[in-house]
Each structure stands twice: as structure tokens, then as C-alpha cells.
Amino acid sequence: MTLGAAAVAELLRRHEVRPRRSLGQHFVIDPNTVKRIVRLAGVAAGERIVEIGPGCGALTVALTDAGATVLAVEVDGRLVAALAEVCDGRPVEVVYADAAELAAWAPRLVGAESWRLVANLPYNIAVPLLLDILAGLAQIRAMLVMVQAEVAERLAARPGQGAYGLPSLKLACWARAEILGRVPPTVFWPRPRVSSALLAIDRLPEPAADNIEDLYRLARRAFGQRRKMLRASLRGVVAPTAFASAGVDPAARPAELAVADWSRLAAEAAGAEGPSAGAGRERGTAP
């Protein structure tokens, strides 16, 4: 079973649904694209998959055709009945919830040690959602997501690249990311004004640093003035001697530092100040 443009249009007409820009809704209408996603994700029979923003269920159907069991999280109540129709008889649990509120659906992951996220993510929540999942849901070991091309470039960027910033650094604390391919606007309805990309994210066996909160607070301050040298953007926060102790060039810009560099610098800064205050876990959302 595949859901092409005509089938999607008819399904939405019968359920009186129009896409909402406020929800970042762009429905996939090209069967080859969903097959490509499933193939690149390497979905195998018996796997447990989380799908966020299933929309009309085109990808959901392809995932179950590959033998997966799917937990589909949908925030638009108008689509719940349409999904129930499309997924009738398939191993799919549809959860009516805001995916950004992890507590609303994460309890359903209990009972299985390993899940994967495979999704065409709504444009308006992709970055904060992915970072929050990495920081808070260790059961999700890998992801294959379709996001805006610009977002994929930011998340997969390496130190020294123009797109490297806070989202890149935060993701690198938990995982490795790689862009697997591009997707044109023509595969969606309505057509977005930008191209999309397929992004693979694989969680590291262990976090890349043991002081992620401290390094992120320090990096956030520096990236707020990303064109300045670190000695200027971190003046009053990092002592001049701390740069040398951490092996970090004070003349470097924030986009030149990898996770290990930020970790050492944050450790030196914290050591000079004593125990850090307000150490509650930050959400992954980058400003």
C-alpha cells in the first residue's frame, strides 16, 4: 500500500483537513520518497520505531510494510481519525500529543531497551526536539529524519565550518550526524519554499563529555558573540590562565572548538569558580 498525491488529497478531503502552517505541516505525497527513507534507515522486521508528525500516514505505512512496529505521535487531532483509517490492522499506536512534551509520550517507550526515530519532522520543532530527545531519551539509539536542508547542515556541521554553532555542538555531545541526501520541495503538499535533507543521527556509546551542562553554558555565552575571539567573549568568565591550562587558544572563535575543547575549558572555568550554581538540566533548545 502506498499513499500518492491522489490518495493523500482524497484522505484529507474526506476528513476535512487543511494543512496548518503553524504546525509546520507539509505532507509527503511521493511513495518513492518514503521508500527511500525506510531503505536508508535500514528498517528491519520486528524493530520498534517512533514516528513524530506522521501526518497522513504515508511513512507509517511504509515502516509497517518493512515489518516495524510504530509509535506515531501526532499533535493535530484532526488527523487522528485519518491515521486510524490508514493504519487499520497494522502494528501502529497513534498517540495524540505534542511531541515537544516528552513526558506526554516517552512512557510508552518503557518495555523495550532500543527504539529508533524515523520521521518527516515538522519544520517548526525539529532542532529543539532532536536535541531534547538526545539529552533525555537514551532508549532512542538512532534516528533518520527529514528536515529542512539548512537545519540538517547546522546539526551535522563540524568545527570550523560556517554552519557550526550551538546546535552542532549540542548534538556532538551525544551523537554523530551525517546528511544522507537531499529532498526536493516537489515531494510535499503543500510545497515548502525550501529543500529538505535526510539526516542520520547515531547516538554515541557514551556522552562525549561529563560536564555537558557547564560546557553548554559557556559555549552559549561565546556563541552569542560568535565573531569575537574567546578572550573577549568570555572575559570575566574564563581567566586568562585557564585558556592555557585547557590547551585552548584565546584568539580562537567559538566555531573553531570541538566538544573536547569546550569540555576542558568549562572544567578550568568551573575549577576557578568552585562548584557551579544552578546545575539543573537545560533543555536542548538552542537560542
C-alpha positions as CSV (number, residue, x, y, z in Angstrom):
1,M,0.0,0.0,0.0
2,T,1.3,3.4,-0.9
3,L,-0.1,6.9,-0.4
4,G,0.5,9.1,-3.5
5,A,-0.8,12.6,-4.2
6,A,-4.3,11.5,-5.2
7,A,-4.8,9.2,-2.2
8,V,-3.5,11.9,0.2
9,A,-5.8,14.6,-1.3
10,E,-8.8,12.3,-1.0
11,L,-8.0,11.3,2.5
12,L,-7.7,14.9,3.6
13,R,-10.8,15.9,1.8
14,R,-12.9,13.2,3.5
15,H,-11.6,14.2,6.9
16,E,-11.9,17.9,6.2
17,V,-8.3,18.6,6.9
18,R,-6.2,21.5,5.5
19,P,-2.5,21.8,6.3
20,R,-1.6,24.3,9.0
21,R,1.4,26.4,8.6
22,S,1.5,27.0,12.3
23,L,2.2,23.2,12.8
24,G,4.8,23.1,10.0
25,Q,2.7,20.6,8.1
26,H,4.0,19.5,4.7
27,F,2.6,16.1,3.8
28,V,4.8,13.7,1.7
29,I,2.9,12.7,-1.4
30,D,5.7,10.8,-3.2
31,P,5.8,7.0,-2.5
32,N,9.4,6.7,-3.7
33,T,10.5,9.2,-1.0
34,V,9.0,7.2,1.9
35,K,10.5,4.0,0.5
36,R,13.9,5.8,0.3
37,I,13.6,6.9,3.9
38,V,12.8,3.3,5.0
39,R,15.7,1.9,2.9
40,L,18.3,4.4,4.2
41,A,17.1,3.9,7.8
42,G,17.6,0.1,7.3
43,V,14.4,-0.7,9.0
44,A,14.1,-4.4,9.7
45,A,11.3,-6.7,10.7
46,G,10.5,-6.5,14.5
47,E,12.0,-3.1,15.0
48,R,10.3,-0.5,17.2
49,I,10.1,2.9,15.6
50,V,9.0,6.2,16.9
51,E,7.5,8.5,14.2
52,I,6.8,12.1,15.1
53,G,4.4,14.0,12.9
54,P,3.0,11.1,10.9
55,G,0.5,13.3,9.1
56,C,-1.5,11.2,6.6
57,G,0.4,8.0,7.4
58,A,2.4,7.6,4.2
59,L,5.7,6.9,6.0
60,T,3.9,5.0,8.8
61,V,2.5,2.5,6.2
62,A,6.0,2.1,4.6
63,L,7.5,1.4,8.0
64,T,5.0,-1.3,8.8
65,D,5.4,-2.8,5.4
66,A,9.0,-3.3,6.3
67,G,7.9,-5.2,9.4
68,A,8.3,-2.5,12.1
69,T,6.0,-1.7,15.0
70,V,5.3,2.1,15.1
71,L,4.6,4.6,17.9
72,A,3.2,7.5,15.9
73,V,3.0,10.9,17.8
74,E,0.6,13.4,16.2
75,V,-0.3,16.8,17.6
76,D,-3.1,17.5,15.2
77,G,-6.3,16.0,16.5
78,R,-7.9,16.4,13.1
79,L,-5.5,13.7,11.7
80,V,-6.1,11.1,14.3
81,A,-9.1,9.6,12.6
82,A,-7.4,9.7,9.2
83,L,-4.4,7.9,10.7
84,A,-6.6,5.3,12.3
85,E,-8.2,4.6,8.9
86,V,-4.9,4.3,7.0
87,C,-3.2,2.2,9.7
88,D,-6.2,-0.1,10.5
89,G,-4.9,-3.6,11.1
90,R,-1.3,-2.5,11.2
91,P,1.0,-2.6,14.3
92,V,0.7,1.1,14.9
93,E,-0.2,3.0,18.1
94,V,-1.2,6.6,17.5
95,V,-0.6,9.0,20.4
96,Y,-2.4,12.3,20.3
97,A,0.2,14.5,21.9
98,D,2.6,17.4,21.4
99,A,5.9,15.7,20.7
100,A,7.8,18.6,22.2
101,E,6.4,17.5,25.6
102,L,8.5,14.3,26.0
103,A,6.6,13.3,29.1
104,A,3.4,13.0,27.1
105,W,4.7,10.1,25.0
106,A,8.0,8.9,26.4
107,P,6.4,6.5,29.0
108,R,5.3,4.4,26.0
109,L,8.9,3.5,25.3
110,V,9.2,1.6,28.5
111,G,9.5,-2.2,28.0
112,A,12.0,-2.0,25.1
113,E,15.6,-1.0,25.5
114,S,16.1,0.2,22.0
115,W,14.0,2.4,19.7
116,R,14.7,4.3,16.6
117,L,13.2,7.6,15.4
118,V,12.2,7.7,11.7
119,A,10.2,10.7,10.7
120,N,9.4,13.6,8.4
121,L,9.7,16.1,11.2
122,P,7.5,19.3,11.3
123,Y,9.7,22.2,10.4
124,N,8.9,24.3,13.4
125,I,10.1,21.9,16.1
126,A,13.0,19.9,14.5
127,V,16.1,21.3,16.3
128,P,14.8,21.6,19.9
129,L,13.0,18.3,19.6
130,L,16.0,16.4,18.4
131,L,18.3,17.9,21.0
132,D,15.9,17.2,23.8
133,I,15.5,13.6,22.7
134,L,19.3,13.1,22.7
135,A,19.6,14.6,26.1
136,G,16.6,12.9,27.7
137,L,15.6,9.7,25.9
138,A,18.5,7.2,25.9
139,Q,16.2,4.5,24.6
140,I,16.2,6.1,21.2
141,R,19.5,4.9,19.9
142,A,19.4,6.2,16.3
143,M,17.4,8.5,14.0
144,L,16.7,9.0,10.4
145,V,14.8,12.3,9.9
146,M,13.8,14.5,7.1
147,V,14.3,18.2,8.0
148,Q,15.0,21.5,6.2
149,A,18.3,21.3,4.4
150,E,19.6,24.3,6.3
151,V,18.7,22.6,9.6
152,A,20.5,19.4,8.6
153,E,23.6,21.3,7.7
154,R,23.6,23.1,11.1
155,L,23.2,19.8,13.0
156,A,25.8,17.9,11.0
157,A,28.4,20.7,10.9
158,R,31.9,20.2,12.2
159,P,34.1,22.7,14.0
160,G,35.5,25.3,11.5
161,Q,32.6,25.0,9.1
162,G,30.3,28.0,8.6
163,A,27.1,26.3,9.8
164,Y,28.8,25.1,13.0
165,G,27.1,26.6,16.1
166,L,25.3,25.7,19.3
167,P,23.0,23.1,17.8
168,S,26.0,21.4,16.2
169,L,27.9,21.4,19.4
170,K,25.0,20.2,21.5
171,L,24.3,17.3,19.1
172,A,28.0,16.3,19.1
173,C,27.9,15.9,22.8
174,W,25.5,13.0,22.4
175,A,25.7,11.7,18.8
176,R,27.2,11.7,15.3
177,A,25.2,13.2,12.4
178,E,25.5,12.7,8.7
179,I,23.5,14.1,5.7
180,L,22.5,11.2,3.5
181,G,20.7,13.0,0.7
182,R,18.6,15.9,-0.4
183,V,14.8,16.0,-1.0
184,P,13.2,18.5,-3.4
185,P,10.1,20.5,-2.4
186,T,8.1,18.7,-5.1
187,V,7.6,15.6,-2.9
188,F,5.4,17.6,-0.5
189,W,2.0,19.1,-0.4
190,P,1.8,21.9,0.2
191,R,5.2,22.6,-1.3
192,P,7.7,24.2,1.1
193,R,9.8,27.1,-0.1
194,V,13.0,25.3,0.9
195,S,14.6,22.0,0.1
196,S,14.9,19.2,2.7
197,A,17.5,16.7,3.6
198,L,17.7,13.3,5.1
199,L,19.8,13.3,8.3
200,A,21.1,10.2,10.1
201,I,21.9,10.6,13.8
202,D,23.6,7.8,15.7
203,R,23.9,8.1,19.5
204,L,27.4,7.7,20.9
205,P,28.0,4.8,23.3
206,E,28.7,7.4,26.0
207,P,28.3,11.2,26.0
208,A,31.3,13.0,24.6
209,A,31.8,14.9,27.9
210,D,30.9,14.5,31.5
211,N,30.3,18.2,32.1
212,I,27.8,18.9,29.3
213,E,25.7,21.5,31.2
214,D,28.8,23.5,32.1
215,L,30.3,23.5,28.7
216,Y,27.0,24.3,27.1
217,R,26.5,27.4,29.3
218,L,30.0,28.6,28.5
219,A,29.6,27.9,24.7
220,R,26.2,29.7,24.7
221,R,27.8,32.8,26.0
222,A,30.6,32.7,23.5
223,F,28.3,31.9,20.5
224,G,26.3,35.0,21.5
225,Q,29.3,36.9,20.1
226,R,30.5,34.3,17.7
227,R,32.7,36.7,15.6
228,K,34.7,37.7,18.7
229,M,37.8,36.0,20.0
230,L,37.2,33.8,23.0
231,R,39.3,36.1,25.2
232,A,36.8,38.9,24.5
233,S,33.5,37.0,24.5
234,L,34.4,35.1,27.7
235,R,36.1,37.9,29.5
236,G,35.2,37.8,33.2
237,V,34.1,34.2,32.9
238,V,37.3,32.4,31.9
239,A,40.6,33.6,33.4
240,P,43.5,34.1,31.0
241,T,45.4,31.3,32.7
242,A,42.5,28.9,32.1
243,F,42.9,29.0,28.4
244,A,46.5,27.8,28.6
245,S,45.6,25.1,31.2
246,A,42.8,23.9,28.9
247,G,45.0,24.0,25.8
248,V,42.6,26.4,24.0
249,D,43.8,29.4,22.0
250,P,42.2,32.5,23.5
251,A,42.4,34.1,20.0
252,A,40.1,31.3,18.6
253,R,36.5,31.9,17.7
254,P,33.8,29.7,19.2
255,A,33.1,27.9,16.0
256,E,36.7,26.5,16.0
257,L,36.3,24.5,19.2
258,A,35.1,20.9,19.3
259,V,33.3,19.2,22.3
260,A,36.6,18.2,24.0
261,D,37.9,21.8,23.8
262,W,34.7,23.2,25.3
263,S,34.8,20.5,28.0
264,R,38.3,21.3,29.1
265,L,37.7,25.0,29.1
266,A,34.5,24.7,31.1
267,A,36.3,22.4,33.6
268,E,39.0,25.0,34.0
269,A,36.4,27.8,34.4
270,A,34.4,25.8,36.9
271,G,37.5,24.9,38.9
272,A,38.4,28.6,39.2
273,E,34.9,29.5,40.4
274,G,34.2,26.5,42.6
275,P,31.0,24.3,42.3
276,S,28.7,25.7,39.6
277,A,25.4,27.1,40.7
278,G,22.0,26.3,39.2
279,A,23.0,23.0,37.7
280,G,19.5,21.8,36.7
281,R,19.4,20.1,33.3
282,E,18.9,22.5,30.4
283,R,16.7,21.7,27.6
284,G,18.4,21.1,24.3
285,T,16.8,24.1,22.8
286,A,19.4,26.5,21.4
287,P,18.6,30.2,21.3
